[in-house]
Amino acid sequence: MIIVWGLLGLCIIVVVHEFGHFIAAKLLNIDVESFSVGMGPVLARKQIGSTEFRLSLLPVGGYCGIKGESDFQKAIEADLDRIHPEPRSFFENPFKRLIIAFAGPFANIVFTVFAFIIIAFAGKTYYSTDPVIILATDVYPEMTSTAKEAGLLTGDYIYSIGKDEIKTFADLQTAVALHPDETLDFGIIRNGGLLKIPVFIAMDKASASGKIGVINWVTPKIKHIEENSPAGKAGLKPFDLIIESNGVEVHHVMELVKTFEDASVAKLKVQRQDQIVDIEIPLEKTKDGSYNLGIEFDYVAVTEKADSFFGGIAEGFKQTGELIALTLKTITWFFKGIDVTQAVAGPIRITVMLGETAKTGFAAGFTEGLVTMLNFLALISVSLFIMNLLPIPILDGGIILFAIIEIIRGKGVSPKTMQRVQYIGIFIIGLLFVVALTSDFNYVFKAVKAFFAK
């Protein structure tokens, strides 16, 4: 079912893109010979006007067949010095060709705006903690932490990073992730006083994002106990605050977990209202090395929702603009030595990630699932928009580039020249495809290895 959800999501994005080409061609009086939802063998077809609409077997996208797209290849085969287009065909007019080519990526942006508008009106809720940090080196001494090197301490409350206001640990994670290889001023509350400390944000080359080596501080106050769980059977209750474990005073969950190492039982002291209660829980590690005691700790629920009609519309455009800017910024990170086999996802990995996102989201409810799915689709849609506008032959950006050259010169580029340049484009796309597939194979190999390790 995960694969089905993923393929459906990818199909929606690609069909939206192709529909942009379709609408532009129709408005410009260029014939569209076919429009298919899906690829491969045709399952059903219906002729409407000059266009045959198709439903094809493989739900991996779609295509828009515009009249005259093959005129370029015909000119090559006939050894012509220029393309001789038919009326109402793709190569008839460079201005029309430019608009048709741009309309596909533009449709992805329109989709993204509407997706974020829906999200703004539906509202989204996520769970985080206050932006209080634990230095990762306190828990994992072998790790490096630029936060520690800068002078931050466990227990510091981060209220700002650069120009960004920080309200939750999720805000902190986002701000750090978006500024790798930069030094920013961190606003800190420590022992009631305010400090400004410059912190260098390192580049995590596997995820292509920033990192400073901190963990969120989670107070060991219980919010929920799973039914028939070890914690429930031992007598723990919601609102209990764990203050000691195996003789060690604990202030946050990471300290609590550390006391479980090499122990078969957790001897807890719990503050329950005005009482101190002693509780013992047998410990048993799961196959991934964690402890499933059935405890949910007290996280902060953050809800973001538009407070007015025009506010929701504005939020849709704002989020789209920010996502485009972020995606363009991340392209520059590819020149900073990131591990492209880890940071770049190919079609297999994207499909699985989309499917898992949909499955997890809809398991929490329809609204949560819709919001989660639209967020992911918006991200892919913007990536498709930018990728297709790259001035690489065989992509929309390459078509736009040739159209602009023809407009400026007053005549088109010769078919043979276009063919030579296309070979370069095919090589570039092929190289990217190999990198993406390598990333996919690594992902699949690790998933299979983890499956058989269970």
Residue pairs with C-beta under 8 A, 6 or more apart in sequence:
1 355
1 359
2 352
2 355
2 356
2 358
2 359
3 351
3 352
3 355
4 355
5 354
5 355
5 358
5 359
6 350
6 351
6 352
6 353
6 354
6 355
6 356
6 358
7 59
7 60
7 351
7 355
8 59
9 351
9 354
9 355
9 358
9 373
9 376
9 377
9 380
10 60
10 61
10 347
10 350
10 351
10 354
10 380
11 37
11 38
11 59
11 60
11 61
11 62
12 377
13 108
13 111
13 377
13 380
13 381
13 384
14 60
14 61
14 62
14 384
15 37
15 61
15 62
16 107
16 108
16 111
16 381
17 104
17 105
17 107
17 108
17 384
17 388
18 35
18 61
18 62
18 63
18 64
18 104
19 35
19 64
19 107
20 103
20 104
20 105
20 106
20 107
20 108
20 110
21 64
21 66
21 100
21 101
21 103
21 104
21 107
22 32
22 35
22 51
22 64
23 103
23 107
24 99
24 100
24 102
24 103
25 31
25 32
25 64
25 66
25 90
25 100
26 32
28 96
28 99
28 100
29 88
30 66
30 67
30 68
30 88
30 89
30 90
30 92
30 96
30 100
31 50
31 51
31 66
31 67
31 88
31 89
32 50
32 51
32 64
32 65
32 66
32 67
33 50
33 51
33 52
33 65
33 66
33 67
34 51
34 52
34 53
34 54
34 63
34 64
34 65
35 51
35 52
35 53
35 54
35 62
35 63
35 64
35 65
36 42
36 53
36 54
36 55
36 56
36 62
36 63
36 64
36 65
37 54
37 55
37 56
37 62
38 54
38 55
38 56
38 57
38 58
38 59
38 60
38 61
38 62
39 56
39 57
39 58
39 60
39 61
39 62
39 63
40 56
40 57
40 58
41 56
41 57
42 54
42 55
42 56
42 57
43 54
43 55
43 56
43 57
44 54
44 55
45 52
45 53
45 54
45 55
46 52
46 53
47 53
50 67
56 62
60 347
66 89
66 90
66 100
67 86
67 88
67 89
67 90
68 85
68 86
68 89
68 90
68 91
68 92
69 90
71 83
71 84
71 85
71 86
71 89
71 90
71 91
72 83
72 91
72 415
72 418
75 82
75 83
75 84
75 415
76 415
76 416
76 419
80 415
81 414
81 415
82 411
82 412
82 414
82 415
83 91
83 412
83 415
85 91
85 92
86 92
90 97
90 100
91 97
91 412
94 403
94 404
94 406
94 407
94 412
95 403
95 407
97 399
97 403
98 399
98 400
98 403
98 404
98 407
101 396
101 397
101 399
101 400
101 403
102 389
102 396
102 400
104 388
104 396
105 384
105 385
105 386
105 388
105 389
105 396
106 385
108 381
108 382
108 384
108 385
108 388
109 320
109 324
109 381
109 382
109 385
111 377
111 378
111 381
112 320
112 323
112 378
112 381
112 382
112 385
113 316
113 317
113 320
114 316
115 316
115 374
115 375
115 377
115 378
115 381
116 315
116 316
116 317
116 319
116 320
116 374
116 378
117 312
117 313
117 315
117 316
118 370
118 371
118 374
119 316
119 319
119 371
119 374
119 375
120 305
120 306
120 311
120 312
120 315
120 316
120 319
121 305
121 306
121 312
122 305
122 367
122 370
122 371
123 303
123 304
123 305
123 306
123 367
123 371
124 303
124 304
124 305
124 368
124 371
124 375
125 301
125 302
125 303
125 304
125 368
126 170
126 301
126 302
127 299
127 300
127 301
127 302
128 168
128 169
128 170
128 171
128 216
128 299
128 300
128 302
129 168
129 169
129 216
129 217
129 218
129 299
129 300
130 157
130 168
130 169
130 217
130 300
131 157
131 158
131 159
131 166
131 167
131 168
131 169
131 171
131 172
131 216
132 155
132 156
132 157
132 158
132 169
132 216
132 217
133 147
133 152
133 154
133 155
133 156
133 158
133 169
133 172
133 214
133 215
133 216
133 217
134 154
134 155
134 214
134 215
134 216
134 217
134 252
134 254
135 145
135 147
135 148
135 152
135 153
135 154
135 213
135 214
135 215
136 143
136 145
136 213
136 214
136 215
137 143
137 144
137 145
137 148
137 213
138 154
138 254
139 215
139 254
139 258
143 213
144 202
144 213
145 212
145 213
145 214
146 199
146 200
146 201
146 202
146 211
146 212
146 213
147 199
147 212
147 213
147 214
148 213
149 200
150 186
150 197
150 198
150 199
150 200
151 197
152 186
152 188
152 197
152 199
152 212
152 214
153 190
154 217
155 190
155 217
156 188
156 189
156 190
157 188
157 189
157 190
158 166
158 172
158 186
158 187
158 188
159 165
159 166
159 187
159 188
159 189
160 166
160 185
160 186
160 187
161 172
161 175
161 176
161 179
161 184
161 185
161 186
161 187
162 175
162 179
162 184
162 185
164 171
164 175
165 171
166 172
166 175
166 187
167 302
168 300
168 302
169 216
169 217
170 302
172 214
175 184
176 201
176 209
176 210
176 211
176 212
177 209
177 210
177 211
178 209
178 210
178 326
178 329
179 201
179 210
180 201
180 202
180 203
180 204
180 208
180 209
180 210
180 211
180 333
180 336
181 201
181 202
181 203
181 210
181 336
182 200
182 201
182 210
183 198
183 199
183 200
183 201
184 198
184 199
184 201
185 196
185 197
185 198
185 199
186 196
186 197
186 198
186 199
187 194
187 195
187 196
188 194
188 195
188 196
188 197
189 195
199 212
200 212
201 210
201 211
201 212
202 210
202 211
202 212
202 213
203 209
203 210
203 211
203 333
203 336
203 337
203 338
204 210
204 211
205 336
205 337
205 338
205 339
205 342
205 343
206 338
206 339
206 342
206 343
207 342
207 343
208 330
208 333
208 334
208 338
208 343
215 254
217 252
218 252
218 253
218 254
218 297
218 299
219 241
219 251
219 252
219 253
219 297
219 298
220 241
220 242
220 243
220 250
220 251
220 252
220 253
220 256
220 297
221 239
221 240
221 241
221 242
221 297
221 298
222 231
222 236
222 237
222 238
222 239
222 240
222 241
222 242
222 295
222 296
222 297
222 298
223 238
223 239
223 296
223 297
223 298
223 299
224 238
224 295
224 296
225 231
225 232
225 236
225 237
225 238
225 294
225 295
225 296
226 232
226 294
226 295
226 296
228 294
229 292
229 293
229 294
229 295
230 281
230 282
230 284
230 292
230 293
230 294
231 281
231 293
231 294
231 295
232 294
234 279
234 280
234 281
235 277
235 279
236 268
236 270
236 279
236 281
236 295
237 272
239 272
240 270
240 271
240 272
240 277
241 270
241 271
241 272
242 250
242 256
242 268
242 269
242 270
243 249
243 250
243 269
243 270
243 271
243 276
244 250
244 268
244 269
245 256
245 259
245 260
245 266
245 267
245 268
245 269
246 259
246 260
246 263
246 266
246 267
247 267
248 255
248 259
250 256
250 259
253 297
257 291
259 266
260 266
260 283
260 291
263 283
264 282
264 283
265 280
265 281
265 282
265 283
266 280
266 281
266 283
266 293
267 278
267 279
267 280
268 278
268 279
268 280
268 281
269 276
269 277
269 278
270 276
270 277
270 278
270 279
271 277
281 293
283 291
284 291
285 291
286 292
287 453
287 454
306 312
306 315
319 378
320 378
320 382
323 378
323 379
323 382
324 382
324 385
324 386
327 382
327 383
327 386
328 386
331 386
334 340
340 435
340 439
341 435
341 438
341 439
341 442
342 439
342 442
343 439
344 435
344 436
344 439
345 353
345 436
345 439
345 440
345 443
346 433
346 435
346 436
346 437
346 438
346 439
346 440
347 436
347 440
348 437
348 440
348 443
348 444
349 439
349 440
349 443
350 380
352 443
353 376
354 373
354 376
354 377
354 380
357 372
357 373
357 376
358 369
358 372
358 373
358 376
360 372
361 368
361 369
361 370
361 371
361 372
361 373
362 368
362 369
362 370
362 372
362 373
363 369
387 395
388 395
388 396
388 397
389 395
389 396
389 397
389 400
390 397
391 397
391 398
391 400
391 401
392 398
392 425
392 428
392 429
393 401
393 402
393 418
393 421
393 422
393 424
393 425
393 426
394 422
394 425
394 426
394 429
395 425
395 429
398 421
398 422
398 425
402 412
402 413
402 418
405 413
406 412
406 413
413 421
